[in-house]
Amino acid sequence: MFDALAVVILMFKIFRQSLREHKYIIALLCAISSCSSYLFRVVLDLSPVLDMLVQIMIFLLFNRFLLKVKVFYSWIMVATGFGVFVALQLPVYYVATLFGVNESVAATSGGSGIEIIQILTDSAAVMIGAIFKVFNLGFAFIVIPPHDFDIREKFFIGTNRLIIISTLAIAVTIIAALYITIHFNVVMFIYPLVLLALIILYYLSSRRDREDD
């Protein structure tokens, strides 16, 4: 549940959305996300990669149907939230393995090793969210929901199209990073790709903000 909340904090604060106004929906999202992850990872013993894909879909559905965020913006928020979360978690995982945490921890759903990684990652996410709030950082091109679905926007031209490409790259990269971590444990080789995709998204989001001014 705390991992899901950490992702929510990141995606809301990066795009200047209010956590307080949607606290009940967020609580429901975190509960369903946690139960889903437990079902997939513990009860059914399925791949963490599949669990990640399901988590992304759950977040997208909640954004679209409960928060009333347009699919385009919902995808940007979710991909960014998960991307930044993974960018925080991978170095924590790497350092933890240097201090003796079993390298197979990425494929497990419990134990002291995974708990340490979760606590450190979630704490870092909360700190980043607090920094964004205190210093009024983040991007403002996603308007506060509910969105007006009767207003048509051109999502597949100009900067919007580039943002879609960059967020798709983030999604592919974090899924690949999880798969490689589980099966080959060479996670830090793909980490620069995660950072590169996020840097490109940062640049494009800044440009989109300037276009809306």
N, CA, C and O of each residue as an XYZ file, in Angstrom:
852
protein
N       0.828     -1.208      0.000
C       0.000      0.000      0.000
C       0.863      1.259      0.000
O       0.534      2.246     -0.659
N       1.976      1.219      0.748
C       2.821      2.410      0.837
C       3.540      2.686     -0.476
O       3.794      3.842     -0.816
N       3.872      1.626     -1.219
C       4.461      1.835     -2.547
C       3.477      2.564     -3.456
O       3.849      3.499     -4.165
N       2.224      2.130     -3.427
C       1.192      2.769     -4.253
C       1.012      4.229     -3.853
O       0.886      5.102     -4.712
N       1.000      4.492     -2.553
C       0.864      5.875     -2.077
C       2.058      6.719     -2.517
O       1.903      7.889     -2.867
N       3.244      6.122     -2.498
C       4.441      6.845     -2.934
C       4.329      7.242     -4.402
O       4.685      8.361     -4.773
N       3.838      6.330     -5.237
C       3.657      6.633     -6.659
C       2.623      7.743     -6.833
O       2.811      8.647     -7.647
N       1.532      7.674     -6.069
C       0.489      8.706     -6.135
C       1.063     10.070     -5.764
O       0.816     11.061     -6.450
N       1.825     10.116     -4.681
C       2.421     11.385     -4.248
C       3.304     11.964     -5.346
O       3.258     13.163     -5.621
N       4.100     11.114     -5.965
C       4.990     11.588     -7.029
C       4.206     12.135     -8.212
O       4.474     13.239     -8.685
N       3.234     11.358     -8.690
C       2.541     11.786     -9.912
C       1.638     12.990     -9.651
O       1.423     13.803    -10.551
N       1.107     13.117     -8.437
C       0.270     14.275     -8.124
C       1.113     15.534     -7.951
O       0.774     16.590     -8.485
N       2.198     15.424     -7.216
C       2.988     16.622     -6.918
C       3.815     17.083     -8.115
O       4.033     18.282     -8.288
N       4.272     16.155     -8.934
C       5.024     16.549    -10.127
C       4.145     17.373    -11.062
O       4.632     18.257    -11.766
N       2.840     17.074    -11.065
C       1.923     17.801    -11.944
C       0.963     18.705    -11.175
O      -0.113     19.046    -11.667
N       1.363     19.086     -9.970
C       0.657     20.100     -9.172
C      -0.824     19.780     -8.968
O      -1.680     20.649     -9.136
N      -1.114     18.554     -8.614
C      -2.476     18.149     -8.308
C      -2.654     18.059     -6.794
O      -1.687     17.870     -6.057
N      -3.878     18.194     -6.346
C      -4.168     18.206     -4.914
C      -4.388     16.793     -4.383
O      -5.247     16.063     -4.876
N      -3.614     16.419     -3.385
C      -3.821     15.131     -2.721
C      -5.030     15.194     -1.792
O      -5.811     14.246     -1.716
N      -5.178     16.306     -1.093
C      -6.234     16.426     -0.087
C      -7.625     16.335     -0.702
O      -8.514     15.705     -0.129
N      -7.822     16.950     -1.851
C      -9.146     16.956     -2.474
C      -9.596     15.563     -2.914
O     -10.791     15.309     -3.061
N      -8.650     14.677     -3.118
C      -8.985     13.344     -3.627
C      -8.545     12.245     -2.661
O      -8.269     11.122     -3.083
N      -8.480     12.562     -1.375
C      -7.910     11.632     -0.400
C      -8.670     10.312     -0.317
O      -8.056      9.266     -0.107
N      -9.991     10.338     -0.478
C     -10.754      9.091     -0.368
C     -10.549      8.205     -1.596
O     -10.439      6.985     -1.479
N     -10.500      8.823     -2.758
C     -10.229      8.067     -3.980
C      -8.818      7.494     -3.930
O      -8.591      6.353     -4.333
N      -7.875      8.284     -3.437
C      -6.493      7.818     -3.324
C      -6.396      6.650     -2.355
O      -5.680      5.684     -2.618
N      -7.107      6.731     -1.238
C      -7.101      5.635     -0.267
C      -7.655      4.358     -0.890
O      -7.119      3.271     -0.677
N      -8.738      4.498     -1.667
C      -9.318      3.337     -2.344
C      -8.344      2.772     -3.373
O      -8.180      1.557     -3.478
N      -7.705      3.653     -4.127
C      -6.724      3.223     -5.121
C      -5.593      2.442     -4.463
O      -5.216      1.374     -4.945
N      -5.054      2.962     -3.376
C      -3.944      2.294     -2.696
C      -4.359      0.937     -2.137
O      -3.587     -0.021     -2.178
N      -5.586      0.861     -1.614
C      -6.079     -0.402     -1.070
C      -6.235     -1.446     -2.170
O      -5.808     -2.589     -2.008
N      -6.842     -1.059     -3.284
C      -7.036     -1.995     -4.396
C      -5.696     -2.388     -5.005
O      -5.482     -3.551     -5.346
N      -4.802     -1.428     -5.141
C      -3.474     -1.720     -5.677
C      -2.734     -2.716     -4.794
O      -2.097     -3.644     -5.293
N      -2.819     -2.522     -3.484
C      -2.148     -3.413     -2.545
C      -2.735     -4.820     -2.588
O      -2.000     -5.807     -2.608
N      -4.066     -4.904     -2.602
C      -4.728     -6.219     -2.657
C      -4.412     -6.940     -3.962
O      -4.184     -8.150     -3.977
N      -4.401     -6.182     -5.055
C      -4.081     -6.764     -6.356
C      -2.658     -7.305     -6.374
O      -2.412     -8.410     -6.859
N      -1.728     -6.526     -5.846
C      -0.335     -6.957     -5.810
C      -0.164     -8.201     -4.948
O       0.590     -9.107     -5.304
N      -0.863     -8.246     -3.817
C      -0.800     -9.427     -2.947
C      -1.344    -10.656     -3.669
O      -0.774    -11.743     -3.575
N      -2.447    -10.477     -4.390
C      -3.047    -11.586     -5.128
C      -2.087    -12.122     -6.182
O      -1.900    -13.332     -6.306
N      -1.486    -11.221     -6.934
C      -0.610    -11.642     -8.030
C       0.713    -12.206     -7.526
O       1.199    -13.214     -8.039
N       1.298    -11.552     -6.515
C       2.643    -11.927     -6.086
C       2.656    -13.069     -5.084
O       3.540    -13.924     -5.132
N       1.679    -13.096     -4.169
C       1.697    -14.072     -3.080
C       0.766    -15.245     -3.354
O       1.186    -16.402     -3.322
N      -0.501    -14.940     -3.624
C      -1.489    -16.012     -3.797
C      -1.257    -16.783     -5.091
O      -1.181    -18.012     -5.084
N      -1.144    -16.058     -6.198
C      -0.994    -16.705     -7.505
C       0.466    -16.929     -7.897
O       0.751    -17.667     -8.840
N       1.382    -16.299     -7.182
C       2.821    -16.449     -7.444
C       3.170    -16.145     -8.902
O       3.895    -16.898     -9.551
N       2.644    -15.039     -9.397
C       2.888    -14.644    -10.782
C       4.077    -13.687    -10.864
O       4.582    -13.213     -9.846
N       4.501    -13.420    -12.065
C       5.685    -12.599    -12.298
C       5.486    -11.165    -11.804
O       4.417    -10.589    -12.004
N       6.499    -10.583    -11.164
C       6.439     -9.166    -10.790
C       6.247     -8.249    -11.996
O       5.681     -7.163    -11.868
N       6.714     -8.681    -13.156
C       6.518     -7.884    -14.371
C       5.033     -7.770    -14.688
O       4.542     -6.688    -15.009
N       4.321     -8.891    -14.596
C       2.876     -8.874    -14.818
C       2.181     -8.023    -13.761
O       1.243     -7.286    -14.064
N       2.645     -8.130    -12.528
C       2.084     -7.316    -11.451
C       2.261     -5.829    -11.749
O       1.340     -5.042    -11.529
N       3.424     -5.440    -12.242
C       3.676     -4.039    -12.588
C       2.722     -3.558    -13.673
O       2.186     -2.453    -13.583
N       2.508     -4.374    -14.692
C       1.591     -4.009    -15.776
C       0.173     -3.818    -15.247
O      -0.524     -2.886    -15.648
N      -0.248     -4.700    -14.350
C      -1.587     -4.595    -13.766
C      -1.691     -3.335    -12.910
O      -2.716     -2.653    -12.937
N      -0.642     -3.021    -12.151
C      -0.648     -1.813    -11.326
C      -0.804     -0.561    -12.183
O      -1.568      0.342    -11.843
N      -0.079     -0.515    -13.288
C      -0.186      0.632    -14.196
C      -1.605      0.759    -14.726
O      -2.147      1.862    -14.800
N      -2.211     -0.369    -15.096
C      -3.580     -0.346    -15.611
C      -4.568      0.125    -14.541
O      -5.479      0.897    -14.838
N      -4.394     -0.331    -13.310
C      -5.271      0.096    -12.215
C      -5.186      1.611    -12.022
O      -6.209      2.278    -11.870
N      -3.987      2.140    -12.028
C      -3.807      3.587    -11.872
C      -4.460      4.351    -13.016
O      -5.101      5.379    -12.798
N      -4.296      3.847    -14.231
C      -4.911      4.506    -15.387
C      -6.430      4.528    -15.271
O      -7.059      5.552    -15.540
N      -7.018      3.412    -14.874
C      -8.473      3.322    -14.750
C      -8.993      4.244    -13.653
O     -10.029      4.888    -13.822
N      -8.283      4.310    -12.535
C      -8.703      5.197    -11.453
C      -8.639      6.653    -11.893
O      -9.552      7.435    -11.626
N      -7.559      7.007    -12.566
C      -7.440      8.389    -13.042
C      -8.558      8.752    -14.009
O      -9.129      9.841    -13.948
N      -8.852      7.824    -14.893
C      -9.842      8.112    -15.937
C     -11.261      8.147    -15.393
O     -12.008      9.080    -15.687
N     -11.647      7.152    -14.606
C     -13.060      7.009    -14.249
C     -13.426      7.577    -12.877
O     -14.590      7.912    -12.655
N     -12.494      7.693    -11.972
C     -12.811      8.256    -10.658
C     -12.317      9.699    -10.519
O     -13.032     10.555     -9.998
N     -11.113      9.960    -10.979
C     -10.618     11.338    -10.928
C     -11.074     12.161    -12.124
O     -10.994     13.389    -12.107
N     -11.558     11.474    -13.171
C     -12.048     12.143    -14.393
C     -10.924     12.895    -15.108
O     -11.085     14.046    -15.512
N      -9.799     12.227    -15.251
C      -8.665     12.787    -15.990
C      -8.663     12.187    -17.391
O      -8.839     10.980    -17.551
N      -8.466     13.015    -18.392
C      -8.415     12.515    -19.763
C      -7.302     11.487    -19.910
O      -6.269     11.570    -19.247
N      -7.532     10.514    -20.793
C      -6.613      9.385    -20.927
C      -5.188      9.852    -21.219
O      -4.232      9.327    -20.648
N      -5.046     10.824    -22.094
C      -3.717     11.332    -22.455
C      -2.969     11.834    -21.222
O      -1.814     11.469    -21.000
N      -3.622     12.661    -20.433
C      -2.984     13.216    -19.242
C      -2.826     12.163    -18.147
O      -1.849     12.172    -17.398
N      -3.797     11.260    -18.065
C      -3.695     10.170    -17.101
C      -2.456      9.331    -17.369
O      -1.728      8.965    -16.446
N      -2.226      9.032    -18.639
C      -1.061      8.231    -19.002
C       0.235      8.956    -18.648
O       1.175      8.339    -18.146
N       0.288     10.254    -18.905
C       1.491     11.029    -18.574
C       1.756     10.976    -17.071
O       2.888     10.744    -16.645
N       0.714     11.191    -16.270
C       0.869     11.183    -14.820
C       1.335      9.829    -14.311
O       2.263      9.745    -13.507
N       0.689      8.769    -14.782
C       1.002      7.421    -14.294
C       2.404      7.000    -14.723
O       3.178      6.495    -13.909
N       2.732      7.203    -15.993
C       4.059      6.817    -16.481
C       5.156      7.582    -15.750
O       6.197      7.018    -15.412
N       4.919      8.863    -15.508
C       5.906      9.670    -14.796
C       6.044      9.219    -13.348
O       7.157      9.086    -12.839
N       4.912      8.985    -12.683
C       4.948      8.541    -11.293
C       5.708      7.242    -11.118
O       6.567      7.130    -10.243
N       5.392      6.255    -11.953
C       6.089      4.970    -11.874
C       7.551      5.118    -12.291
O       8.433      4.489    -11.706
N       7.806      5.954    -13.308
C       9.177      6.146    -13.767
C      10.074      6.735    -12.696
O      11.184      6.250    -12.475
N       9.597      7.780    -12.028
C      10.384      8.404    -10.959
C      10.540      7.442     -9.787
O      11.606      7.376     -9.175
N       9.481      6.696     -9.472
C       9.556      5.723     -8.376
C      10.640      4.687     -8.651
O      11.445      4.378     -7.772
N      10.662      4.153     -9.868
C      11.681      3.162    -10.232
C      13.071      3.791    -10.228
O      14.046      3.154     -9.828
N      13.158      5.049    -10.678
C      14.448      5.749    -10.663
C      14.980      5.912     -9.239
O      16.192      5.951     -9.031
N      14.088      6.008     -8.269
C      14.487      6.062     -6.867
C      14.825      4.678     -6.331
O      15.761      4.521     -5.547
N      14.064      3.681     -6.752
C      14.191      2.346     -6.174
C      15.425      1.586     -6.670
O      16.042      0.849     -5.902
N      15.786      1.755     -7.927
C      16.896      0.976     -8.480
C      18.224      1.220     -7.758
O      18.901      0.251     -7.414
N      18.624      2.466     -7.516
C      19.878      2.650     -6.769
C      19.788      2.165     -5.326
O      20.780      1.692     -4.772
N      18.603      2.278     -4.709
C      18.421      1.752     -3.356
C      18.618      0.239     -3.366
O      19.294     -0.315     -2.499
N      18.019     -0.422     -4.356
C      18.177     -1.873     -4.497
C      19.645     -2.239     -4.706
O      20.150     -3.184     -4.101
N      20.318     -1.484     -5.562
C      21.720     -1.782     -5.870
C      22.594     -1.643     -4.626
O      23.419     -2.512     -4.346
N      22.418     -0.564     -3.887
C      23.201     -0.349     -2.670
C      22.881     -1.422     -1.637
O      23.772     -1.899     -0.934
N      21.604     -1.804     -1.545
C      21.200     -2.835     -0.584
C      21.903     -4.157     -0.873
O      22.318     -4.857      0.050
N      22.038     -4.499     -2.160
C      22.732     -5.748     -2.508
C      24.211     -5.673     -2.141
O      24.813     -6.689     -1.793
N      24.800     -4.487     -2.213
C      26.202     -4.335     -1.827
C      26.397     -4.585     -0.337
O      27.471     -4.998      0.100
N      25.334     -4.328      0.443
C      25.410     -4.529      1.886
C      24.841     -5.881      2.315
O      24.559     -6.096      3.494
N      24.677     -6.782      1.359
C      24.344     -8.151      1.706
C      22.916     -8.586      1.502
O      22.586     -9.740      1.774
N      22.045     -7.693      1.028
C      20.676     -8.109      0.737
C      20.700     -9.045     -0.464
O      21.353     -8.760     -1.469
N      19.992    -10.156     -0.358
C      19.992    -11.163     -1.420
C      19.528    -10.564     -2.731
O      18.530     -9.843     -2.765
N      20.244    -10.855     -3.822
C      19.935    -10.274     -5.123
C      18.602    -10.752     -5.692
O      18.064    -10.129     -6.606
N      18.067    -11.846     -5.165
C      16.787    -12.366     -5.657
C      15.598    -11.660     -5.024
O      14.450    -12.024     -5.283
N      15.863    -10.643     -4.188
C      14.788     -9.971     -3.460
C      13.781     -9.325     -4.403
O      12.616     -9.170     -4.039
N      14.202     -8.945     -5.603
C      13.291     -8.288     -6.551
C      12.151     -9.193     -6.964
O      11.082     -8.715     -7.340
N      12.367    -10.488     -6.898
C      11.332    -11.434     -7.310
C      10.468    -11.885     -6.147
O       9.548    -12.680     -6.338
N      10.746    -11.391     -4.932
C       9.993    -11.808     -3.765
C       8.980    -10.752     -3.372
O       8.997     -9.636     -3.892
N       8.096    -11.110     -2.448
C       7.048    -10.183     -2.014
C       7.142     -9.835     -0.534
O       6.285     -9.126     -0.008
N       8.176    -10.328      0.141
C       8.296    -10.044      1.559
C       9.708    -10.278      2.049
O      10.612    -10.566      1.266
N       9.891    -10.148      3.379
C      11.206    -10.320      3.956
C      11.831     -8.986      4.320
O      11.419     -7.933      3.833
N      12.839     -9.052      5.192
C      13.459     -7.823      5.687
C      14.138     -7.034      4.578
O      14.133     -5.803      4.601
N      14.727     -7.735      3.599
C      15.409     -7.050      2.505
C      14.480     -6.172      1.704
O      14.774     -5.001      1.461
N      13.357     -6.733      1.291
C      12.399     -5.972      0.486
C      11.773     -4.862      1.309
O      11.458     -3.799      0.772
N      11.585     -5.090      2.614
C      11.004     -4.056      3.472
C      11.937     -2.852      3.600
O      11.482     -1.709      3.591
N      13.237     -3.110      3.718
C      14.204     -2.012      3.800
C      14.184     -1.189      2.520
O      14.175      0.042      2.564
N      14.178     -1.873      1.377
C      14.152     -1.189      0.084
C      12.877     -0.362     -0.055
O      12.922      0.773     -0.530
N      11.740     -0.927      0.357
C      10.466     -0.212      0.262
C      10.451      1.020      1.154
O      10.013      2.089      0.730
N      10.925      0.876      2.384
C      10.919      2.003      3.322
C      11.780      3.148      2.795
O      11.364      4.306      2.827
N      12.971      2.828      2.314
C      13.872      3.866      1.811
C      13.310      4.537      0.560
O      13.369      5.759      0.422
N      12.765      3.727     -0.349
C      12.210      4.289     -1.586
C      10.989      5.146     -1.300
O      10.868      6.258     -1.815
N      10.079      4.627     -0.474
C       8.865      5.378     -0.151
C       9.195      6.676      0.579
O       8.567      7.706      0.336
N      10.178      6.625      1.468
C      10.584      7.833      2.193
C      11.144      8.875      1.234
O      10.857     10.066      1.362
N      11.942      8.422      0.274
C      12.497      9.344     -0.722
C      11.388      9.971     -1.557
O      11.440     11.160     -1.872
N      10.382      9.170     -1.917
C       9.257      9.686     -2.709
C       8.477     10.740     -1.931
O       8.102     11.772     -2.486
N       8.234     10.483     -0.651
C       7.516     11.449      0.189
C       8.320     12.742      0.318
O       7.754     13.834      0.266
N       9.625     12.624      0.483
C      10.478     13.813      0.589
C      10.431     14.642     -0.694
O      10.357     15.870     -0.647
N      10.475     13.965     -1.831
C      10.402     14.678     -3.110
C       9.052     15.378     -3.249
O       8.982     16.527     -3.685
N       7.978     14.673     -2.875
C       6.657     15.285     -2.920
C       6.573     16.514     -2.037
O       5.978     17.520     -2.424
N       7.168     16.440     -0.848
C       7.163     17.580      0.074
C       7.956     18.752     -0.498
O       7.543     19.905     -0.375
N       9.086     18.455     -1.119
C       9.907     19.514     -1.727
C       9.138     20.212     -2.849
O       9.158     21.438     -2.960
N       8.463     19.418     -3.674
C       7.673     20.003     -4.760
C       6.584     20.915     -4.206
O       6.314     21.979     -4.764
N       5.961     20.497     -3.110
C       4.876     21.296     -2.533
C       5.412     22.574     -1.889
O       4.877     23.659     -2.120
N       6.458     22.448     -1.090
C       6.993     23.596     -0.352
C       7.524     24.667     -1.298
O       7.312     25.859     -1.073
N       8.208     24.246     -2.349
C       8.831     25.205     -3.269
C       7.999     25.452     -4.526
O       8.458     26.081     -5.479
N       6.769     24.944     -4.506
C       5.831     25.166     -5.612
C       6.438     24.746     -6.955
O       6.379     25.487     -7.936
N       7.013     23.563     -6.979
C       7.618     23.028     -8.185
C       6.613     22.168     -8.938
O       5.520     21.891     -8.445
N       6.991     21.757    -10.118
C       6.138     20.872    -10.900
C       5.615     21.536    -12.160
O       5.910     22.697    -12.444
N       4.833     20.775    -12.905
C       4.308     21.226    -14.190
C       2.811     21.485    -14.082
O       2.095     20.785    -13.365
N       2.350     22.501    -14.805
C       0.964     22.957    -14.644
C       0.114     22.754    -15.889
O      -1.009     23.255    -15.938
N       0.605     22.041    -16.894
C      -0.176     21.919    -18.122
C      -1.324     20.916    -18.012
O      -2.183     20.863    -18.892
N      -1.347     20.120    -16.939
C      -2.492     19.237    -16.695
C      -3.433     19.952    -15.734
O      -3.097     20.149    -14.566
N      -4.596     20.339    -16.215
C      -5.532     21.095    -15.382
C      -6.100     20.205    -14.293
O      -6.131     18.981    -14.420
N      -6.546     20.838    -13.227
C      -7.103     20.100    -12.093
C      -8.389     19.399    -12.521
O      -9.268     20.042    -13.094
N      -8.523     18.097    -12.258
C      -9.756     17.383    -12.621
C     -10.921     17.807    -11.733
O     -10.713     18.379    -10.663
N     -12.166     17.521    -12.183
C     -12.522     16.718    -13.367
C     -12.351     17.482    -14.679
O     -12.603     18.685    -14.752
N     -11.919     16.761    -15.707
C     -11.728     17.363    -17.020
C     -13.032     17.381    -17.811
O     -13.921     16.558    -17.592
N     -13.124     18.315    -18.712
C     -14.281     18.413    -19.602
C     -14.011     17.552    -20.838
O     -13.208     17.918    -21.697
N     -14.685     16.413    -20.916
C     -14.429     15.475    -22.008
C     -15.087     15.908    -23.314
O     -14.857     15.297    -24.357
N     -15.896     16.948    -23.263
C     -16.508     17.466    -24.494
C     -15.541     18.349    -25.276
O     -15.731     18.585    -26.469
N     -14.508     18.833    -24.601
C     -13.508     19.668    -25.272
C     -12.480     18.770    -25.942
O     -11.814     17.976    -25.277
N     -12.352     18.895    -27.242
C     -11.416     18.070    -28.003
C     -10.044     18.743    -28.046
O      -9.933     19.941    -28.302
N      -9.025     17.965    -27.796
C      -7.661     18.475    -27.861
C      -6.847     17.647    -28.849
O      -7.141     16.476    -29.085
N      -5.830     18.266    -29.417
C      -4.952     17.572    -30.358
C      -3.772     16.988    -29.580
O      -2.800     17.676    -29.265
N      -3.895     15.692    -29.283
C      -2.902     15.042    -28.435
C      -1.717     14.463    -29.207
O      -0.692     14.137    -28.608
N      -1.843     14.332    -30.505
C      -0.833     13.584    -31.253
C      -0.059     14.458    -32.230
O       0.372     13.994    -33.286
N       0.111     15.719    -31.872
C       0.916     16.620    -32.695
C       1.875     17.390    -31.791
O       1.644     17.519    -30.589
N       2.948     17.897    -32.382
C       3.874     18.767    -31.675
C       4.451     18.155    -30.410
O       4.842     16.988    -30.389
N       4.496     18.961    -29.356
C       5.084     18.532    -28.089
C       4.311     17.382    -27.472
O       4.906     16.499    -26.854
N       2.986     17.378    -27.631
C       2.181     16.290    -27.078
C       2.623     14.938    -27.627
O       2.728     13.965    -26.880
N       2.877     14.877    -28.917
C       3.299     13.615    -29.526
C       4.646     13.167    -28.962
O       4.851     11.981    -28.701
N       5.553     14.108    -28.779
C       6.861     13.774    -28.218
C       6.738     13.308    -26.769
O       7.474     12.423    -26.333
N       5.806     13.905    -26.027
C       5.580     13.477    -24.645
C       5.058     12.046    -24.611
O       5.478     11.252    -23.768
N       4.152     11.714    -25.516
C       3.645     10.343    -25.584
C       4.786      9.370    -25.837
O       4.886      8.335    -25.178
N       5.642      9.705    -26.790
C       6.772      8.830    -27.116
C       7.690      8.657    -25.909
O       8.137      7.547    -25.619
N       7.970      9.745    -25.213
C       8.876      9.667    -24.062
C       8.269      8.869    -22.915
O       8.979      8.121    -22.242
N       6.962      9.017    -22.683
C       6.327      8.248    -21.608
C       6.234      6.769    -21.970
O       6.356      5.910    -21.096
N       6.020      6.466    -23.239
C       6.058      5.063    -23.674
C       7.454      4.487    -23.466
O       7.607      3.335    -23.058
N       8.465      5.295    -23.750
C       9.843      4.854    -23.530
C      10.097      4.582    -22.049
O      10.784      3.623    -21.694
N       9.536      5.435    -21.186
C       9.675      5.223    -19.747
C       9.034      3.905    -19.341
O       9.630      3.124    -18.599
N       7.815      3.651    -19.829
C       7.103      2.425    -19.472
C       7.889      1.190    -19.909
O       8.056      0.248    -19.134
N       8.365      1.199    -21.145
C       9.140      0.061    -21.656
C      10.418     -0.122    -20.838
O      10.806     -1.248    -20.526
N      11.058      0.974    -20.499
C      12.328      0.908    -19.775
C      12.153      0.369    -18.365
O      12.960     -0.442    -17.912
N      11.100      0.809    -17.654
C      10.931      0.328    -16.279
C      10.507     -1.135    -16.253
O      10.896     -1.874    -15.348
N       9.715     -1.563    -17.236
C       9.364     -2.982    -17.320
C      10.612     -3.801    -17.626
O      10.832     -4.856    -17.030
N      11.428     -3.310    -18.558
C      12.675     -3.997    -18.890
C      13.616     -4.037    -17.692
O      14.280     -5.044    -17.446
N      13.668     -2.926    -16.944
C      14.533     -2.868    -15.765
C      14.111     -3.903    -14.730
O      14.957     -4.569    -14.134
N      12.803     -4.040    -14.517
C      12.304     -5.027    -13.561
C      12.639     -6.441    -14.027
O      13.097     -7.264    -13.234
N      12.414     -6.725    -15.304
C      12.700     -8.056    -15.851
C      14.192     -8.378    -15.733
O      14.562     -9.476    -15.316
N      15.037     -7.427    -16.098
C      16.487     -7.644    -16.048
C      16.966     -7.814    -14.611
O      17.851     -8.625    -14.338
N      16.380     -7.048    -13.693
C      16.749     -7.166    -12.283
C      16.452     -8.559    -11.755
O      17.251     -9.139    -11.019
N      15.298     -9.093    -12.135
C      14.878    -10.408    -11.649
C      15.730    -11.524    -12.238
O      16.144    -12.436    -11.522
N      15.993    -11.454    -13.538
C      16.597    -12.589    -14.236
C      18.106    -12.486    -14.424
O      18.779    -13.510    -14.543
N      18.649    -11.272    -14.451
C      20.067    -11.137    -14.778
C      20.864    -10.304    -13.775
O      22.093    -10.357    -13.754
N      20.157     -9.535    -12.944
C      20.801     -8.705    -11.926
C      21.900     -7.803    -12.506
O      23.004     -7.725    -11.966
N      21.584     -7.142    -13.589
C      22.496     -6.129    -14.146
C      21.738     -4.804    -14.235
O      21.827     -4.079    -15.226
N      21.000     -4.516    -13.183
C      20.049     -3.416    -13.192
C      20.703     -2.075    -13.489
O      20.114     -1.247    -14.183
N      21.910     -1.845    -12.980
C      22.512     -0.524    -13.136
C      22.946     -0.240    -14.570
O      23.260      0.901    -14.910
N      22.966     -1.272    -15.410
C      23.282     -1.035    -16.816
C      22.114     -0.373    -17.546
O      22.319      0.371    -18.504
N      20.893     -0.645    -17.092
C      19.725     -0.049    -17.737
C      19.295      1.234    -17.029
O      18.486      1.994    -17.562
N      19.826      1.476    -15.842
C      19.432      2.657    -15.070
C      19.649      3.966    -15.827
O      18.792      4.847    -15.759
N      20.768      4.126    -16.551
C      20.937      5.372    -17.327
C      19.817      5.611    -18.330
O      19.481      6.759    -18.619
N      19.233      4.535    -18.867
C      18.123      4.697    -19.808
C      16.889      5.247    -19.103
O      16.161      6.065    -19.666
N      16.652      4.797    -17.862
C      15.536      5.320    -17.076
C      15.727      6.819    -16.848
O      14.800      7.607    -17.036
N      16.926      7.201    -16.444
C      17.209      8.617    -16.200
C      17.099      9.439    -17.478
O      16.560     10.546    -17.465
N      17.610      8.896    -18.581
C      17.550      9.619    -19.853
C      16.105      9.872    -20.266
O      15.765     10.974    -20.696
N      15.253      8.851    -20.137
C      13.842      9.012    -20.501
C      13.169     10.060    -19.626
O      12.353     10.841    -20.115
N      13.502     10.087    -18.336
C      12.914     11.073    -17.429
C      13.428     12.483    -17.727
O      12.672     13.450    -17.634
N      14.693     12.601    -18.080
C      15.251     13.915    -18.430
C      14.574     14.468    -19.679
O      14.240     15.651    -19.744
N      14.375     13.600    -20.670
C      13.686     14.026    -21.894
C      12.258     14.454    -21.581
O      11.776     15.462    -22.098
N      11.575     13.671    -20.719
C      10.209     14.023    -20.338
C      10.180     15.350    -19.585
O       9.268     16.154    -19.779
N      11.166     15.580    -18.731
C      11.251     16.860    -18.012
C      11.363     18.019    -18.995
O      10.674     19.030    -18.854
N      12.224     17.870    -19.982
C      12.408     18.925    -20.979
C      11.113     19.177    -21.754
O      10.721     20.326    -21.961
N      10.456     18.100    -22.178
C       9.228     18.246    -22.963
C       8.099     18.832    -22.124
O       7.314     19.642    -22.618
N       8.012     18.426    -20.859
C       6.976     18.969    -19.975
C       7.204     20.455    -19.730
O       6.251     21.233    -19.686
N       8.457     20.848    -19.571
C       8.772     22.270    -19.405
C       8.384     23.048    -20.657
O       7.854     24.156    -20.571
N       8.651     22.460    -21.820
C       8.284     23.125    -23.072
C       6.774     23.239    -23.212
O       6.264     24.250    -23.696
N       6.057     22.199    -22.788
C       4.593     22.235    -22.855
C       4.048     23.306    -21.920
O       3.088     23.996    -22.264
N       4.645     23.452    -20.748
C       4.239     24.518    -19.831
C       4.419     25.891    -20.470
O       3.550     26.755    -20.352
N       5.539     26.087    -21.142
C       5.802     27.381    -21.781
C       4.816     27.646    -22.917
O       4.418     28.789    -23.143
N       4.425     26.597    -23.624
C       3.461     26.752    -24.715
C       2.094     27.165    -24.197
O       1.346     27.848    -24.896
N       1.758     26.752    -22.963
C       0.457     27.092    -22.384
C       0.435     28.484    -21.768
O      -0.638     29.021    -21.492
N       1.606     29.073    -21.549
C       1.660     30.415    -20.933
C       1.095     31.478    -21.875
O       1.061     32.658    -21.525
